[in-house]
Amino acid sequence: MIRCGWCGLATAEGTCSSCGRDPSLPWRQRGKPVPSIGHHDPGRPPLDAHTIRSQYGAARQALLAAGRTPTIEALAEELGRTPRTVRDWRVRFGLD
């Protein structure tokens, strides 16, 4: 795990799971080493895009199997989250 040079959150190398940018680019442009982070980064843990996509898809399928329309409110209820969080996830992670 490294610290993203754009948003400052912990992420894997390649593409930041929070902001979607190359996390090491700002560090390289400044001529500084990319800071690595241990597993015990203080503060709120970063969102795992794969886990969220998986949970969202499972909730959507469960609603469809029950004959319910997967609205924001129904998905939020199924996921145990607020509708605001589900809307944010849809935008941030490109969920349908």
Contacts in CASP RR format, 6 or more apart in sequence:
PFRMAT RR
TARGET T0000
AUTHOR 0000-0000-0000
METHOD contacts of the structure
MODEL  1
MIRCGWCGLATAEGTCSSCGRDPSLPWRQRGKPVPSIGHHDPGRPPLDAH
TIRSQYGAARQALLAAGRTPTIEALAEELGRTPRTVRDWRVRFGLD
1 10 0 8 1.000
1 11 0 8 1.000
1 12 0 8 1.000
1 36 0 8 1.000
1 37 0 8 1.000
1 38 0 8 1.000
1 39 0 8 1.000
1 41 0 8 1.000
2 10 0 8 1.000
2 11 0 8 1.000
2 12 0 8 1.000
2 13 0 8 1.000
2 23 0 8 1.000
2 24 0 8 1.000
2 34 0 8 1.000
2 35 0 8 1.000
2 36 0 8 1.000
2 37 0 8 1.000
3 9 0 8 1.000
3 10 0 8 1.000
3 11 0 8 1.000
3 23 0 8 1.000
3 34 0 8 1.000
3 35 0 8 1.000
3 36 0 8 1.000
3 37 0 8 1.000
4 10 0 8 1.000
4 11 0 8 1.000
4 16 0 8 1.000
4 18 0 8 1.000
4 19 0 8 1.000
4 21 0 8 1.000
4 23 0 8 1.000
5 23 0 8 1.000
5 24 0 8 1.000
5 25 0 8 1.000
5 26 0 8 1.000
5 27 0 8 1.000
6 16 0 8 1.000
6 19 0 8 1.000
6 21 0 8 1.000
6 23 0 8 1.000
6 25 0 8 1.000
6 26 0 8 1.000
7 16 0 8 1.000
7 18 0 8 1.000
7 19 0 8 1.000
7 21 0 8 1.000
9 16 0 8 1.000
9 17 0 8 1.000
9 18 0 8 1.000
9 19 0 8 1.000
9 46 0 8 1.000
10 37 0 8 1.000
10 38 0 8 1.000
10 41 0 8 1.000
10 45 0 8 1.000
10 46 0 8 1.000
11 17 0 8 1.000
11 18 0 8 1.000
11 23 0 8 1.000
11 46 0 8 1.000
13 23 0 8 1.000
13 24 0 8 1.000
14 22 0 8 1.000
14 23 0 8 1.000
14 24 0 8 1.000
15 21 0 8 1.000
15 22 0 8 1.000
15 23 0 8 1.000
16 22 0 8 1.000
16 23 0 8 1.000
17 46 0 8 1.000
17 47 0 8 1.000
17 48 0 8 1.000
17 49 0 8 1.000
18 46 0 8 1.000
18 47 0 8 1.000
23 34 0 8 1.000
24 34 0 8 1.000
27 33 0 8 1.000
27 34 0 8 1.000
27 35 0 8 1.000
28 34 0 8 1.000
47 92 0 8 1.000
49 93 0 8 1.000
52 89 0 8 1.000
52 93 0 8 1.000
53 93 0 8 1.000
53 95 0 8 1.000
55 79 0 8 1.000
56 75 0 8 1.000
56 79 0 8 1.000
56 86 0 8 1.000
56 89 0 8 1.000
56 93 0 8 1.000
56 95 0 8 1.000
57 95 0 8 1.000
59 70 0 8 1.000
59 75 0 8 1.000
59 78 0 8 1.000
59 79 0 8 1.000
60 70 0 8 1.000
60 75 0 8 1.000
62 78 0 8 1.000
63 69 0 8 1.000
63 70 0 8 1.000
63 74 0 8 1.000
63 75 0 8 1.000
63 78 0 8 1.000
64 70 0 8 1.000
68 74 0 8 1.000
72 83 0 8 1.000
72 86 0 8 1.000
72 87 0 8 1.000
72 90 0 8 1.000
73 83 0 8 1.000
75 86 0 8 1.000
76 82 0 8 1.000
76 83 0 8 1.000
76 85 0 8 1.000
76 86 0 8 1.000
79 86 0 8 1.000
89 95 0 8 1.000
90 96 0 8 1.000
END
